[in-house]
């Protein structure tokens, strides 16, 4: 992400809802959240409590999104199948959705293996109690239905969940297995941590014809309903407008496509995205998806999603190359190789900004004093978060590249990307991999900037 501002919002909302008569049967495309009774399902949940959740779940998502472009109202009906890969039992799922902070989320129904369940809305997290323990290796099926309303402006963080400037933009709307972390932060860091899903299917029904750009590729359409599917992604972003136009270009085996409204610098954005995909793939490893999407967003700031980036309405032409390259670099660092974005922003933002500036051939010194690179987003000030994590972090990696030599450095980066493909990788794994790819001892360079790790 590039330059996000924090949002001042009320204190955490706590809501407990008990769902009655629930099942995993879905109603028609026009469903407003009503549940069809079909009886409980076989369950692998066993009695007991574990007092833990985990992000280490292999989860598929099957969601229906009803979007009223005119009123900004949405209904989300999600069925998820989560297999526990955490090494121990869990007794709850922690599901991230910023609809809880930005959309006035109202729970309609919650069920676990077809049985009534309860969920607590805490900050940006739905805490879904399983009613027992899910052993390691076992699978649970859960259903969550909620209603929310998109924002109508761009202030604070509203731009991530809004309909403005003729475009609806929904970021982090799909309840996703995560960790219960605070949304509020003193800077523009990303307060999200999510594991890769092997498959996400989303059926979107709108009250009028919309051209939709999503993380997934469209696999079906009927009337006002369009169905999209994505594989090996960490979230699923949606943008739509009645008058979106598109253009595309092939880069190797990848289709690079742009969605835009009149007045948007579409040709420049497409040119820069094609350049970024080609050059970054040569340095960091092959781009992992068949398509790459550059989408005009309602406004605000640039934002990344696996296979897709948002470039805001009203962007200055001079800013397009850098923002497109920075957001594209996130396809590798956070998309292909995930991290704990709140706790360790270095492997997300520093790595992405380094790659973007390396390809563009632009670099500058930091406007803030030298700072630690191993802090969480909650510990950096608004003034110096970008200057320390992005600029100093990127410059630090560039210094390591200079010490190692580019051949050894990029060999190490590609090895790390390959080893951590679709995983959640700690910062230390990157630094140790680079150290292992050179006869130099890099640890003395690491120690003053990463005292928590070395």
N, C-alpha and C positions, 0 to 999 in steps of 0.2 A: 504494500500500500504506500501511497505517497501523500504525506501531509494531511493527516486526519485530525480534526479538532474534537475535544471531549464534549460530551453533552451533559448539561446539568438537568437531572431529572429527580423525581421524588424518591424517597427511601424505598427499600425492597417491599414488594407486594407479596403477601403470603396468602395463598388461597388453597384450600383443600377441597377436592371434589370427589364424591363417590359416584361412580357410574353404575347405573342400573340396567339390567337386561342387555348386556353387551355381548358382542360376538365379532368375528372377523369377516363377516359377510358385508360386502359393500353395496350400497344402493346405486341408482342410476347417476348419469353425469350431472344432473341438476341437483344432486344431494346437498342438503343444507346442514348435514351433520346427524340426521336421524339414523339410528342403529337398527339393523335388521337382526332379529333374534334367530340364532342358529345353534345355540347350545354351546357349552364349554368344549374346549379342545383338550387332547391329551397333553399333559404337562410334565416337564422334567424338573420342576421346582420341588425342593424337599423342605421339610419343616426346619425351622431354626432361623437365627440371625447371624449375619457376618459383619455388619456395621461397616460395609465398604461398597464402593462402586469402582468401576475401572473404565478407562478409555480404550483399553485393549480388548475390544470386542470386534468380531467380524460380523458386520451388520448390513443387510440389504433393506432398501426402502422402497415402498410402493405407495405413492402419494397421489391424492386428487386435490388440485387447487382450483377453487372457484374464485375468479377475479372479476369484480365489477369495476371497470375502468372509470365509470362515471361517478359512482359514490365512494370509491376507494375501499370498499368493503371486501374482505377476503374470508373464505372458509377453507380450512386445511384439514384433510382427513388422511392420516398417515398410518400405514401398517408397516411395522418393522420386525424383522427376524434377526435377533442378535445371538451370536454364539460366543460364549465366554472363552477368551484366550488369555486370561490374566494370570493363570497359575494358581488361582484359589477361588473360593466361592464369593459371589456378590449377592446383595439383597435389594439392590435398587439400580435403576438406570438414571444417569444424569444427562438430560437432553438439552442441548443449547438451542435457543431461538431468540433473536433480538426482538421478535414480536412482543415478548414479555416486557421489554423496556420501551419500545418505540411505537407499538401498535395497540396498546390497551388490550392485550390478549385475554380472551374469555374462554375458559375450558368448557367444552360441551360434553365430552365423553372420554373416559379412559378405561381400558381393559387390558388384562394380562392373560394370555392363553384363553381368551373368550370369557373370562370371569371379571366381575366388577373389581375395579382397583381405584386407588387414590393417588393423586399427584399434588405436590406442593410447588407453587410458583415462587421461586426465590431468585431475585435479581433477574438475570437473563437465562436461568436454568429451570427446567421442569424436572423435579425430583420425583421419579415414578417408583413407588414401592412395589416389589414383586410379590409380597405376601409370603415370603419364605426365601430360601437360598437357591441360587442357580449355581450348580457345581461347575468347576472348570471343564470345558469341553461340551457342556450342555447348551441347549438353545431355547430361547423364549420368544414368543410372538406377542407383540403389544400393539395396541391401537390408541392413537391420540387424535381427537378432533377438537379444533379450536376455531374461534372467530377473532378477527382483528380488523383494524382499519389503518390503511396506509396514511402516513403524514401527507400534508399538502404543501410543504415547503422544504427548505434546504438547511435551516439553521442547525447548529450543533452537529449531531450525528444523524439528523433526520434524513439526510440525503441517501442513507443506506436502505431506507424503508419508506418510500414516498412515491407519489405521483405528482410530478411537477414538470413544467416546460414540455408538456405533451407526451411525457414518457413515464411509465410505471417501472420502478426499480425495486426489486425485492432481494435483499441480501440476508443470508442466515435465517430464512423464514421456515425452513424444513427442520423440525425437531430432530437433532442429530446427537448421537452418543458422544459425550464430551466429559468435561470436568466442571464442577461448580466453581467458576472463577468470577471475580467482580467485573462488571462492565465499565464502571467508572474508573478513570485513570487520569493522572495530571497532565497527560500529553496525548499524542495521536497514535499510540501503540495499538496493536491488534490484541484484544482480550479474548482470543479464541484458541482452543486446542482440540483437534478432531483427528480421528483415524480414517484411513481410506475405506470406502465401501466398495465391494466388488461389483455391485450393481445398484443403480437407482433408476426407477421408472416413475415418471411424473406425468399425470394427465391434467391438462390445464383447460378449463372451460371459462369462456369470457362472454359477457353480455352483448358484445359487438365484435366485429372482425378486428383482430389485432395481428400484427406481424411480431412474432416472438423470437427472442434470442436467449437461449438458455445454455447452461453448462452441457446439457445432453444434446444429442442429435435427434431430429424428428423422425419417428418411425411410423406414425399413423396420423391421420386427420379425418374428421367427420363433422361437418357443420361447424359449430363454434368450439369444438373440442379438438385439441392437438395433444399428441402423446410423444414424450421425449424419453430417451434412455441414455444413461452415462455409465461408464465402467471405470473403476479405480480412481475415484474422486473423493475429495475431503469435504465438499459442500456442493450445493446446487443453486446457482444464481439464475434469476429470471429478470428479463427486461422486455417491455412490450410497448408498441405505439401503433396507432392506426395507419400512420404514413411512413413507417420505416422503409427505407430502400436498402438494397444490399449490393455489394460488389465482391469479387473474389479473385484469388490468384493462387497458382500452385507453386509451392516451394518444396522441391523434391517430391516426397510422397504425401505432403501435408497440404490441405486446402486452407488457405488463410482467407477469412471472410470478414467484411465490415458491415455493420448495421448503422444507419445514420438518417437524420432528418435534414431538411434544407438548411444550409448555412454551416454545417459541420465540415471540418477539413478532412473529408473522407479519403481522398486520394493520398494526401500526406500520411494519414494514419495507416492506411494499407501499405504504402511503401515502407514506412518505418517498421511495421510489424513483420513484413516479409524479410526485411534485412535482419531484424533481431532474431527471428526463428532460425534463419540459416546460419548466422555467425555464432549464436549461442550454442546451437546444437553441435557445431564443430568443436567447441571448447569444452562444454560441460557434459556432452553425451546427447544422444538422439532425443528429440521431442517425443513424448510418449503417446500422443493422441492423434487420430487421423485428421482432425480439424482444429483450427485455432481461430477464435472469434474476437474481434475488436468491436465493442459495442458503445455507442453513444449513450451515456447515462443521463439521468435527470439533471445532474449538476454535482456540486461539491468537489470531490477529489478523485484521483485515479484509484482504482481498486482492482484486486486480482481474485480470480477463482480458477480452479483447474480447467484448462482448455478455453478460458474466456477472460477478457479484461474489460473493465469499464473505463472509458475516457469521458470526462465530464462535459456537458453542454457549456459553451462559453469559454472553452480553453483558448488561450492565446496561441497563435500559430507557432511562435518561437518556442513554446513549451512542449509541443507535440513530440519531437524526437526523444527527449529525455523521459517524459512520462510513459510513452509507449514502451521504450526499452526497459525502464525500471519495472513496470508491471509485467512485461513479458518475461523478465528474468525470474519472477516469482513462479513461473511454470516449473522451474527446477527447484528453487529454494522456497519451500513451503508446499508446493504442489507435488513434485516428484519425490523430494526428500522433505518430509514434514518435521516440524519441531514443536516444542512447547512455546508457542508465540508469546504468551504473557510472561513466562519465567525466563526465557532465553531468546530475546529478540535478535541476538547476533546472527544466528544461523538462518534467520528469515530475512531481516532488512539489510544487515551489513553485507551478507553474501550476495543478495540480489542487487544492491546498489553498486557493489564492486564489479559484478558481471556487466551491468548496464554501462557503467562509465568506462570499463575496459573496452567494450565493443565500440562505444562512441568516441573514445579517445579524449575524454574530458575528465579532469580531476582538479580538485581545489583543496585548499587547506581548510581546517575547521575554524569556525568563528567562536568556539568555546574552548575553555581550558581542557587539557588532556584529562580524560576521565576513564573510569573502569568500564570494561566491555562485558561484564558478567552479571549485571544487575537485571532485575525484572522491569517491565514497563512501568510498574507502580512506583519505582524508585528514581526515575529520571524526571527532571523538571520539563515543563512545556518548552522553555526557552532553548534547552540544550539537548533534548532527546534526539532530534534529527541530526544535530551537529556532532554528537558523540557516537550514536549507534550507526547511523547511515554513513556520515562522512569520515569520522575517525575509524569506524569499523572497517569500511571499505579501503581506506588508506592503509590500515594495518595489514589487511590481506594482500594489498599491492606490495607492501614492503616485504612480506614473506615470499611473494612471487619473485621479487627482485633478488632476494637472498638465495632462494632455491634454484632460480633459473626457470624460465617459462615452461620448458619441456617437462621437467620433474614436477613442477607445480601443477600443471594441468593434468598430468598423469595421475597425480594424487587426488585431485578434485574429481576426476572421472571415476577413479576407484571408489571414492567415498560415495558418490552418487549411485554407482552400481550396487554397492554393498547395502546401502540404506534405502533402496528403491521402495517407495510406498510405505516406508516405516516412519516412526517418530524418532528422530536422531538427536541426541544431546550435542551441545556445542563441543564438548571435549572429544567426541568421536571424530569430528572434523579436524580439530587441531592435532590430535594424535595420528590421524591418517597422513596428514601433511608431513608431520615429523618423521613418520616411517618411510617416507619417499625421498629422503635426503640424508646424506651422511652428516649434515650439520645437526647440532643439538639445538632445536628450536625452543626448548623449554625455558631457558633464561629470557627469551623474548616474550614468552607467554606470561610468565609469572607476574610482572607488574600490572598487566592489563586484565588478567583473569585470576586474581588472588583467591577467589572462592574455589577454583578448579585446580590450581597448581601451588 
